[in-house]
Every structure is written in structure tokens, then in C-alpha cells.
């Protein structure tokens, strides 16, 4: 899916807030969008939350790092994936 607007969403251990944040992004009135969540190997349920929402909405793409990258590198990875789209 190509989109005119792509939002990069780096995530780490914020499962309690993640569903609301992702639903807010996906509920925008601008429909031609893609949300890319890049999880930095969370130890909570962040990946499960994001994956469940992605199964419901094809505009959400979830990536999980193979190893912990840290905040800055994870953010840069999320941005790079967004720019590819």
C-alpha cells in the first residue's frame, strides 16, 4: 500500500498507552495514510497490542527489532522505514 502520509511511531514498553495512541493516529480524517510502528524489543505487551490493531487495520505496519537499538537508533529506523514508503 502506498500512502501520501506516512507516520513513523517508534515504540518501547508503553503498552498501556499504545492502543489509544495508534487508534488516534488511525482515526484521522485523512485516509491516505500509513502508520509504521517500530518496537524496540519491548518486554511488555506492546507488540501484542500493535499486532492486534494491525490485524484490524491494514494501514498499520508493525516491525520488531531483532535486538534493542535504543531510543535514537530506533527512531532513526522508524524514520527510514517511513521514508521508504
VMD Tcl script that draws the C-alpha trace (Angstrom):
set ca {
  {0.00 0.00 0.00}
  {1.41 3.38 -0.97}
  {0.31 6.37 1.03}
  {0.65 10.12 0.77}
  {1.22 10.44 4.52}
  {3.38 8.02 6.49}
  {3.73 8.31 10.26}
  {6.73 6.73 11.99}
  {5.94 5.53 15.52}
  {8.93 4.19 17.46}
  {7.73 2.22 20.49}
  {9.21 0.71 23.65}
  {7.42 -0.61 26.75}
  {4.34 1.61 26.60}
  {1.62 -1.00 26.12}
  {-0.69 0.90 28.46}
  {-0.73 3.91 26.12}
  {-0.06 2.31 22.76}
  {-3.56 1.25 21.75}
  {-5.01 4.70 22.37}
  {-2.12 6.38 20.54}
  {-2.32 4.12 17.49}
  {-6.13 4.31 17.34}
  {-5.85 8.10 17.46}
  {-3.45 8.12 14.51}
  {-5.62 5.71 12.53}
  {-8.80 7.68 13.21}
  {-7.59 10.80 11.45}
  {-9.90 12.13 8.76}
  {-7.11 11.99 6.18}
  {-7.50 8.44 4.87}
  {-4.46 8.07 2.58}
  {-2.04 7.26 5.35}
  {0.23 4.55 6.69}
  {1.39 4.16 10.31}
  {4.63 2.29 10.88}
  {5.21 1.14 14.45}
  {8.76 0.00 15.17}
  {9.09 -1.75 18.50}
  {12.49 -1.75 20.18}
  {12.16 -5.22 21.71}
  {9.65 -4.30 24.41}
  {9.31 -6.57 27.42}
  {5.64 -5.69 27.94}
  {2.63 -6.32 25.68}
  {3.43 -3.51 23.21}
  {3.99 -5.87 20.28}
  {0.79 -7.80 21.00}
  {-1.22 -4.57 21.20}
  {0.22 -3.21 17.94}
  {-0.12 -6.55 16.15}
  {-3.76 -6.92 17.19}
  {-4.55 -3.47 15.80}
  {-2.59 -4.19 12.61}
  {-4.75 -7.28 12.06}
  {-7.79 -4.97 12.15}
  {-6.40 -2.14 10.01}
  {-4.10 -2.72 7.02}
  {-2.78 0.86 7.26}
  {-0.81 -0.13 10.37}
  {2.51 -1.88 9.80}
  {4.40 -3.37 12.79}
  {8.12 -4.08 12.90}
  {10.02 -5.56 15.84}
  {13.77 -5.11 16.12}
  {15.87 -8.26 16.43}
  {17.90 -6.57 19.18}
  {17.45 -3.49 21.33}
  {18.62 -0.40 19.43}
  {17.96 2.37 21.94}
  {15.74 5.40 21.54}
  {17.68 7.36 18.92}
  {18.57 4.43 16.65}
  {15.05 3.01 16.88}
  {13.61 6.41 15.96}
  {16.01 6.62 13.01}
  {14.96 3.13 11.88}
  {11.28 4.12 12.09}
  {12.00 7.24 10.03}
  {13.96 5.25 7.43}
  {11.09 2.77 7.04}
  {8.63 5.65 6.70}
  {10.77 7.30 4.03}
  {10.87 4.03 2.07}
  {7.08 4.07 1.90}
}
mol new
graphics top color blue
foreach p $ca { graphics top sphere $p radius 0.5 }
foreach p [lrange $ca 0 end-1] q [lrange $ca 1 end] { graphics top cylinder $p $q radius 0.2 }
display resetview
